[in-house]
Amino acid sequence: MISKIIGVIGTGNMGGAIIDGLMSRGIISPDNLLLTNRDIDKANMFYDKYKTSVMDAEEVIERSDIILIAVKPKDIDSLVPILARYNDKVIISVLAGITIEYFRNHLDASIQVARVMPNIPSTISKGVISISYSENISDESREVVDTIFSSIGEVYHIEERMINISTGLSGSSPAYMFLIVDAIAKVGIDYGMDRSTALNMVIDTMIGSAMFMRDYTEIEADTLVSKVTSPGGTTIEGLRVLDEKNILSGISSAIKSVIEKSFSMERKD
Ligand SMILES: NC(=O)c1ccc[n+]([C@@H]2O[C@H](COP(=O)([O-])OP(=O)(O)OC[C@H]3O[C@@H](n4cnc5c(N)ncnc54)[C@H](OP(=O)(O)O)[C@@H]3O)[C@@H](O)[C@H]2O)c1
């Protein structure tokens, strides 16, 4: 159970997912979770659900030990003047592209910061959450941050220079996974299978394949592929077309472009 006071600024998709994760697992008392949102009705929904406290941003910041910022990156500048008045707080930021240095430059050089990159399955507690800490973070703060994000998925501790890489690997990649599943299922539909059967068949195949791969992470993907292929068979025919159409190198290029874009959007000032 977290005994610190946690303030959440921005109760949209990601802020809301974290609130749901914390409350549904009983990790924090509702009295210790303070919420604010620009449209306050969106924060009041969580009062209705969990009886968490809702107040304006200044009061949340003043009363919290740890401040979780979950607004869009473009909205951070408007919060800086208020945050700067209370520079003894621990900051958790899930904002894409906003660096630890940004907070040190705008708030205080000694501020403790956790920069976090969650992904959309976090909203159903199946997320991948990459976390990098400012080097001065205390063990106590680190433990609280880890507890918060373990409630919505698998936590990976990485150096900050790897955060943009994680955006490519786990932050943006659910979008491509959705499209790959959809493209495969649509073929089934084209051949007359009903949508629900086709979609669920492919989703279950993706989940099962991922779990299979996790059991054999020491084995190269080519060896796993060889378990599904035989000369002159069906799978090898599909592999031939994947190769002919350069699909896999296209996917690699897409992920590289996400990473390059993330670096280009990064803000230190
Ligand atoms: N969604 C994802 O998959 C994902 C993945 C990784 C990282 N993130 C990061 O998570 C952050 C939030 O994304 P999201 O998808 O949750 O966006 P969202 O649903 O739009 O939520 C942002 C919330 O912040 C509120 N807000 C904006 N300015 C505010 C202010 N000054 N004070 C209080 N509340 C304010 C907005 O209120 P209003 O609705 O009233 O404007 C909105 O409810 C982003 O920085 C994004 O980079 C998201």
The ligand as an ORCA input file, in Angstrom:
! r2SCAN-3c Opt
* xyz 0 1
  N      -2.397      7.171    -24.905
  C      -1.270      6.484    -25.027
  O      -1.202      5.372    -25.573
  C       0.016      7.044    -24.476
  C       1.179      6.247    -24.535
  C       2.366      6.786    -24.020
  C       2.393      8.057    -23.471
  N       1.253      8.788    -23.447
  C       1.335     10.139    -22.923
  O       0.297     10.347    -22.000
  C      -0.058     11.727    -22.012
  C      -1.572     11.825    -22.006
  O      -2.070     11.155    -23.146
  P      -3.585     10.703    -23.201
  O      -3.701      9.789    -24.358
  O      -4.017     10.257    -21.850
  O      -4.275     12.118    -23.536
  P      -5.750     12.622    -23.131
  O      -6.698     11.487    -23.086
  O      -6.021     13.788    -24.001
  O      -5.557     13.139    -21.620
  C      -4.906     14.320    -21.277
  C      -5.747     14.992    -20.213
  O      -5.020     16.097    -19.698
  C      -5.967     17.111    -19.408
  N      -5.277     18.407    -19.323
  C      -4.678     19.113    -20.300
  N      -4.119     20.233    -19.811
  C      -4.373     20.230    -18.480
  C      -4.055     21.120    -17.420
  N      -3.344     22.243    -17.638
  N      -4.474     20.812    -16.181
  C      -5.192     19.691    -15.947
  N      -5.528     18.807    -16.920
  C      -5.118     19.079    -18.167
  C      -6.949     17.041    -20.548
  O      -8.149     17.652    -20.158
  P      -9.275     18.103    -21.223
  O      -9.850     16.873    -21.803
  O     -10.238     18.887    -20.414
  O      -8.546     18.916    -22.271
  C      -7.083     15.516    -20.730
  O      -8.112     14.960    -19.937
  C       0.580     12.342    -23.259
  O       1.582     13.239    -22.871
  C       1.152     11.188    -24.016
  O       2.406     11.507    -24.597
  C       0.057      8.319    -23.933
*
